[in-house]
Amino acid sequence: MIKVTRINNQPITINADLIEFVESTPDTIVSTITGKKILIKESVDEVIEKVIAYRQKCFEKIRIEVEKRDKES
């Protein structure tokens, strides 16, 4: 999940796994695989950075669990 801000300054949390694409027209629009379009204040690059950080956090937890399991073996 990533936290962004709607164009009306309302915070919203979006499931990063449902993002299909992000476009700048010049406002930033997040389109989801469910067909929803969300107009946000963050730039395309900021959304990309948030998604990367989210995925790194997810995979870090997996890596820690694998390392812990390997040490126990």
Contacts in CASP RR format, 6 or more apart in sequence:
PFRMAT RR
TARGET T0000
AUTHOR 0000-0000-0000
METHOD contacts of the structure
MODEL  1
MIKVTRINNQPITINADLIEFVESTPDTIVSTITGKKILIKESVDEVIEK
VIAYRQKCFEKIRIEVEKRDKES
1 13 0 8 1.000
1 14 0 8 1.000
1 15 0 8 1.000
1 16 0 8 1.000
1 54 0 8 1.000
2 13 0 8 1.000
2 14 0 8 1.000
2 16 0 8 1.000
2 47 0 8 1.000
2 50 0 8 1.000
2 51 0 8 1.000
2 54 0 8 1.000
3 11 0 8 1.000
3 12 0 8 1.000
3 13 0 8 1.000
3 50 0 8 1.000
4 11 0 8 1.000
4 12 0 8 1.000
4 13 0 8 1.000
4 14 0 8 1.000
4 30 0 8 1.000
4 38 0 8 1.000
4 40 0 8 1.000
4 41 0 8 1.000
4 42 0 8 1.000
4 47 0 8 1.000
4 50 0 8 1.000
5 11 0 8 1.000
5 12 0 8 1.000
5 40 0 8 1.000
5 41 0 8 1.000
5 42 0 8 1.000
6 12 0 8 1.000
6 38 0 8 1.000
6 39 0 8 1.000
6 40 0 8 1.000
6 41 0 8 1.000
7 27 0 8 1.000
7 39 0 8 1.000
7 40 0 8 1.000
7 41 0 8 1.000
9 41 0 8 1.000
12 38 0 8 1.000
12 40 0 8 1.000
14 30 0 8 1.000
14 32 0 8 1.000
14 38 0 8 1.000
15 32 0 8 1.000
16 50 0 8 1.000
16 51 0 8 1.000
16 54 0 8 1.000
16 55 0 8 1.000
18 32 0 8 1.000
18 33 0 8 1.000
18 34 0 8 1.000
19 30 0 8 1.000
19 31 0 8 1.000
19 32 0 8 1.000
19 33 0 8 1.000
19 47 0 8 1.000
19 51 0 8 1.000
20 31 0 8 1.000
20 32 0 8 1.000
20 33 0 8 1.000
20 35 0 8 1.000
21 31 0 8 1.000
22 28 0 8 1.000
22 29 0 8 1.000
22 30 0 8 1.000
22 31 0 8 1.000
22 44 0 8 1.000
22 47 0 8 1.000
22 48 0 8 1.000
23 29 0 8 1.000
23 31 0 8 1.000
23 44 0 8 1.000
24 43 0 8 1.000
24 44 0 8 1.000
27 39 0 8 1.000
27 40 0 8 1.000
28 39 0 8 1.000
28 40 0 8 1.000
28 41 0 8 1.000
28 42 0 8 1.000
28 43 0 8 1.000
28 44 0 8 1.000
28 47 0 8 1.000
29 37 0 8 1.000
29 38 0 8 1.000
29 39 0 8 1.000
29 40 0 8 1.000
30 37 0 8 1.000
30 38 0 8 1.000
30 40 0 8 1.000
30 47 0 8 1.000
31 37 0 8 1.000
31 38 0 8 1.000
32 38 0 8 1.000
40 47 0 8 1.000
42 50 0 8 1.000
END
